[in-house]
Amino acid sequence: VKVFEHADHMKAAIEAKYHVIFMDYAMGPDHLNGAEATKELRDGGFAGKIVAISSDPRANQLIIEAGANEALPTKAVLRSFLVHLAKEHAKTLSSRA
């Protein structure tokens, strides 16, 4: 897990080949917003999952329209979603063994 303060450096995320990116919308003045960053990721070839996590439903919709796969209804759901992803990842690893 890596946390970035803002989304201005999407090239690093593309090169790191992350499997999942959680995208907030507002990341401060003078920085890309979540929809712009998501579009940049998709235009750059990122094929992983992008999950919108804004507390504003309209902002989540804008991120989805820019190429995110889904949105969480609240940031409080993020912890549960991460636990679910970890379990799915563990299943994948055990099936390879």
C-alpha positions as CSV (number, residue, x, y, z in Angstrom):
1,V,0.0,0.0,0.0
2,K,1.3,3.4,-0.9
3,V,-0.4,6.7,-0.2
4,F,0.2,9.7,-2.4
5,E,-0.6,13.3,-1.2
6,H,-2.0,14.2,-4.6
7,A,-2.4,12.7,-8.1
8,D,-0.1,14.8,-10.2
9,H,2.3,12.0,-10.9
10,M,0.3,9.3,-12.5
11,K,3.3,8.1,-14.5
12,A,4.8,6.7,-11.3
13,A,1.5,4.8,-10.6
14,I,1.5,3.4,-14.2
15,E,5.1,2.3,-14.0
16,A,4.6,0.7,-10.5
17,K,1.9,-1.6,-12.0
18,Y,-0.4,-1.3,-9.0
19,H,-3.4,-3.6,-9.1
20,V,-5.9,-1.2,-7.4
21,I,-5.9,2.6,-7.0
22,F,-8.3,4.3,-4.7
23,M,-9.0,7.8,-6.1
24,D,-10.3,10.7,-4.1
25,Y,-11.6,13.7,-6.0
26,A,-10.3,16.9,-4.3
27,M,-6.6,16.8,-3.7
28,G,-5.9,20.4,-3.1
29,P,-5.6,23.6,-5.2
30,D,-3.1,23.5,-8.1
31,H,-3.4,19.7,-8.4
32,L,-5.3,17.3,-10.7
33,N,-8.7,16.3,-9.4
34,G,-9.7,12.7,-9.2
35,A,-11.5,12.7,-12.6
36,E,-8.5,14.3,-14.4
37,A,-6.1,11.8,-12.7
38,T,-8.2,8.8,-13.6
39,K,-8.4,9.9,-17.2
40,E,-4.6,10.4,-17.2
41,L,-4.2,6.9,-15.8
42,R,-6.4,5.3,-18.4
43,D,-4.9,7.3,-21.2
44,G,-1.5,6.1,-20.0
45,G,-2.5,2.5,-20.2
46,F,-3.3,1.7,-16.6
47,A,-5.5,-1.5,-16.8
48,G,-5.9,-2.1,-13.1
49,K,-9.0,-1.3,-10.9
50,I,-9.7,2.3,-10.0
51,V,-12.1,2.8,-7.1
52,A,-13.6,6.3,-6.5
53,I,-13.7,7.2,-2.8
54,S,-15.0,10.7,-2.6
55,S,-17.5,11.6,0.1
56,D,-19.4,13.5,-2.6
57,P,-21.5,11.2,-4.8
58,R,-21.3,13.6,-7.8
59,A,-17.5,13.6,-7.6
60,N,-17.5,9.8,-7.5
61,Q,-19.7,9.8,-10.7
62,L,-17.2,12.1,-12.4
63,I,-14.4,9.8,-11.5
64,I,-16.3,6.8,-12.9
65,E,-17.1,8.7,-16.1
66,A,-13.4,9.3,-16.4
67,G,-12.7,5.6,-16.3
68,A,-13.0,4.3,-12.7
69,N,-14.5,0.8,-12.3
70,E,-16.6,1.6,-9.3
71,A,-17.1,3.9,-6.3
72,L,-17.5,3.3,-2.6
73,P,-20.6,5.0,-1.1
74,T,-18.5,6.4,1.9
75,K,-14.9,6.4,2.9
76,A,-15.9,4.4,5.9
77,V,-16.4,1.4,3.6
78,L,-12.8,1.6,2.4
79,R,-11.4,-0.5,5.3
80,S,-13.9,-3.3,4.7
81,F,-13.1,-3.2,1.0
82,L,-9.4,-3.5,1.7
83,V,-10.0,-6.5,3.9
84,H,-12.1,-8.1,1.1
85,L,-9.3,-7.5,-1.4
86,A,-6.7,-9.0,0.9
87,K,-8.8,-12.2,1.2
88,E,-9.3,-12.4,-2.5
89,H,-5.5,-11.9,-3.0
90,A,-4.8,-14.7,-0.5
91,K,-7.1,-17.0,-2.4
92,T,-5.3,-16.3,-5.6
93,L,-1.9,-17.0,-3.9
94,S,-3.0,-20.2,-2.4
95,S,-4.5,-21.5,-5.7
96,R,-1.1,-20.9,-7.3
97,A,0.7,-23.0,-4.7
